[in-house]
Amino acid sequence: MAKRRLFAIADPHLSFSDPKPMDVFGPQWHDHAERLADNWRSLVTPADVVLVAGDISWAMRLDAARPDLEWLAGLPGEKVMVKGNHDYWWGSLAKLKALGLPGMHFIQNNHAAFGGLAAGGSRLWDFPGVSWPFAARLDAAAAAARPGGREGDPEKIRAHELGRLALSLGALPPEASLKAALTHFPPLGEDGQPTSLTDLIGSFGVDVCVFGHIHGPPASGNARPGEDIVIGKTRYILVSSDIVGHAPKLVGEFPE
């Protein structure tokens, strides 16, 4: 049986309409979009699927994000995306679909399926007991770009995101041979400890969960167990663009 491949990346932080150089966050971000495009084209074929786990564009409005989304649409493979905490341009599912961009699949209370693969997820949020202390620099930049604290009540956001995650993963077809989840915020702790979020994801029979939001080396200089670890029957992989060398990470295969 012919196989297709599943890749993942998070946090491309694109800004073609209003350039925002990312190398202010370190030399690992120098020319990162060009490097990502080159690596993507060398690894991914049109038959493959790439999960994009949020923080896609720095744009504040959907029209301003369109060049970034068109850039992604021009790369090989089908793309499945969830919103990140910096994706202020992300509108309703109807508005996103109305862009008419080929091969772009937006996850918001829904799922996407390709042959033996089914994928769903949600943005999530900062949850108590999920600690990654080295995650704050880009969040500070986002706060500066969007003043006023308009995110709302964090408890309401958490409840909303949990509902979206359960709705999306609950719709995954049981016959799928590879069930994938993508979240922007990490569902597990930096040291790889399980949480109520990993309990929820595992309850839907998810094989692999990719996430982003975390950047840079750990404060200790040592590898973080939570970057790639199996909890229960689910593999959790951190795929932030700088963490994976600005190259989509191969995470699995599935039948056509």
C-alpha angles and dihedrals in degrees: 000000000000116000132215124200132236120214131178139202134166137192103026087162095201123188111174096143094049108015116227110182109223096200088087082082093055142303091278086076097054109129088345096159092054091046091048092051093049093048092044093053092047094051111028126067127198089258093058130090124225123199111212108198103201142278088088101153137015089216119122097207133044094240090053091049093052096089089053092048092046089052090054092045089056093060120089123273138029113296124214114192142187128191121264128207090259095049097100090153092065108115135174119320089248091056092047093050090046089066085077094212112165119240094009116127119184118203116214114140088332140077140225128228133195118176106302094353126093121179134185140150147127142238096261117190141226106309128190111261094025103104128179103155096186094064105090112090100080090040088059089052091051092051089053091050094048110035125184104060094258095161091094134213108352092213091056091047091051092050091047093049093047089052092050092048093050092046093050098044092041089061095056108119110251091223094062111120093208119036114191133186127195124195129169099215116054115261093202136049127267091252091052097258117158119244139186086271093058088047089055095046092047092051089067094056094249113176099195134014121192125194142171137185093106118102140181131012120314115268090245094053090235128114115269113234089214092065093081117001141136118236113183103324096329126096114214118203130184107219105172107154096245092045093056096041095257091291126116108255120231107234105166153326132248136185120261 
